[in-house]
Amino acid sequence: MKTIIFDLDGTLADTSADLIAAANAAFSSAKLNIALDPIDDKATAFQGGRAMLRLGYSRLGISLSADEIETQYQVLLTHYEDNIAQHTTLYAHVEATLARLLDEGYTLGVCTNKPEYLAEKLLIQLDIRHHFSSLIGAQTVGISKPDPKPYIESVLQAGGTVENSILIGDTKTDRDTALACNIPCVLVTFGPQGDEILHLSPDRAMQDYRDLPTIAKELLS
């Protein structure tokens, strides 16, 4: 069984606008006159909710404790869950490529640092959940990427073996995860970092999802 595991945010879908909207809702609930920009702050959105909160507060010269960040993070998560796919879109050719990979005999899974319940809801709303045999989110196994445990569990849950798997991602976290598991890593160049991701020396760089069947065949030959 040859397995392909995907990151979610910035890899399968551009979720940045909805993530930033959730952070801005948290700022508004705290009656703060600050808002992140959907374009200028897009890269921070893919670093997670806490990173967005820290950025916003830092622009006001405010440094929050870890407990205060967690309180605001829960406000962010509540808003995000209620508005999870208002502006989120799949990257071009994702759905057709997933269907083709399944037809060619691959098993597919998702390993993300998004909380699992939110990843589940988003994949369902994007109508691609049925393509994946596994879904591992942040802390599903008690720890998140780049620790290898979430990736290993996502492969096993999909019915595959780590040595016959590859990871598709968009960040240093994904690259480090692949290195920790000693498996090939494909990084997309249409994600938040664009071609800058090439400095991480992935096993392959992917500019278009239509290239993935060929890349997978090469890496899992």
N, C-alpha and C positions, 0 to 999 in steps of 0.2 A: 504494500500500500504506500503510495507516494502522497505526501501531505504538504499542503501549502497553507501557512498560517498568516493571517493579515492583521496588521494594526487597523484601527478604525479611524480616529480623528486625523485628518491630514493625509490619510492613505486611501481609504475607501470613499470618504465623503469630506467635503469642506463644511465643517461645523462651526467655523469661527464666528460668524455673525450671531448665531443663537447663543454661543458661549459668552460673547461680549455683552449681549443684551441682558443675560442673566447677571453678569457682574455689575452692570449699570443699575439693574433693579436692586441689587444689594446696597449699592451706594445710595440710591434714592431712599431706600427704607431707613437708612441711617441719617437721612437728611443732610447728605454731603453734596456740595456743589462741584461734582467731578464726574466725568464720563469718559470711558475709553472709546477710541475711534475704531470703527469696524475695519478700516483700511490700514491706518498707521500702526495699530496695535494687534494686528492679525497674528503675528508670530507669537506674541505672548499668550494669546488664547489657546494655542496648542501646547503650551507648557502647563496648563491646568488652571482650575478655578482659584487656587490659593495664590498662584503667580499673578493672576489678573488683579486680585484684591490687593496684594502688596504693591503692585505698580500704581494703582489708583491712589492708595493712601500715601505712598511716597511722594506723589505729585503735590500733595497737600502738606508735606513735611511731617506726616504722622507715621509713627512706627508702632504697630500693634503687637501685642504679645501673641504667643502661639494660641492661647485659649481664645483671645478676641478674634483672631483669624478664623478659628474653627466655628465660632458663633456666626460670623458673617458668611462663612462657607456654606453653612446649612441653609441660610436664607437664599444664597445663590442657587444651591441645588434644588430647592423647592420651586423657584421660578423656572429654572431650566427644565425640570421634569414636566411642568405644565405647558411649556412652550418649546418643546425639544426639536421640532422640525418645521418651524415657521419659515426659516430661510436656508436651512441645510439642504445641500444637493449632493448627489453622487457625482464623482468625477466621470468624465466622458468614458463610455464603453465599459463601465464596471459590470453592469448586469449581464450583458452579452458575453463578456469574457468569463465571468463566473460560471455561466451555463455551459460554455464551451469546455472549460476545464473539467467540469463534472462529467461531461460527455466523453472526455478523453481519459477518464478513469482516476482522476485525482480526488482526494478527499480534502475538504476545506474547513478551516476554523478561524476564529478570531481571538486574538490575545491583545487586550487593551488595558490602559491604565485609567479608563473611564469606569466608574462604578458599574458593576455587572447589571444591576436592574435598569440603569439608564441606557447601557449599551443594548440590552435586550429590547427595550421599548423603541429605541431609535432604529435598530435594524428591522423591526417589524413595520414601523411607519414608513421606512424607505423601501419596504417590500422585497428585502433580500435575505431575511433571516433564514428562510427555508433552504438556502444554498449551503449553510454551514452546519457541520456535525458537532462543533464544539464552540463554546463561548466562555472565555475566562476574562474576568475584569479585575479592577484594582482590589486587592485584598481577598479575592475569591479563595486563594490558597494561603492567605495570611501574610502575603508579601507581594510587591508589584515589580514589574520590569524596572531595571535591567537584571534583577535576580533571575536566574534561569528557571526557577520552579514554575512560574506561571506558564512559560512557554512549553516546558516539558508536559505539564498537565493538559494544555490545550491540544498537543499532538496526541497524547494517549487517549484523551476523551474522544478525539476524532477517529480513533482506531488505528493510528499510524505509529511509526517509530521515529525517534528523533533523528537517527542517522539517515533516514530517507525523507527529510523534510527541509523546507526553506521558509524564511521569514520575509514578508513584504512590509516595509515600513517607510518612515519619512524623517526620523530623527536619530540623534546620537544614542538615545535610549534604545532604539531598535537595533542599531548597529552593535551596541555593547551587549545586548541580550543575545544576539546571534553569536558573537565572539565567546560569550560565556557558555553557550551550548555547542560550540564548535560546528556550526551549520552555516550554509551560505545565506547571505543577506542581500536582498534587492531593495534599493531605496528609490523612491519616486522623485522625479525632478519637477513635478507639477504641484508639489506640496508647498507649505509655507516658506521653506528655505530655498526653493528653486534649485538652480545649479550649484549653489553654495554647498549643497549636501555632498558633492563629489569629493570634498576634502576629507571625508570620512573613509574614503576608499572602499566603497561597497563592492561586493562580488560582481554585481551588475547595477547599472543605473537604468531606470525605466522612464521613458518620456511619454508613453501611451500604453493604456491597458491592452490594446490589441497586440502588443509585443510580448505579453506575459506567457502565452502558451509556448512560444519558441524559447524564451528564457528559461522557463521551468524545465523544458525538455533537455536543455543543455546542462543545467545544474543538477538535475536528478537523473541523468542518464545512467 
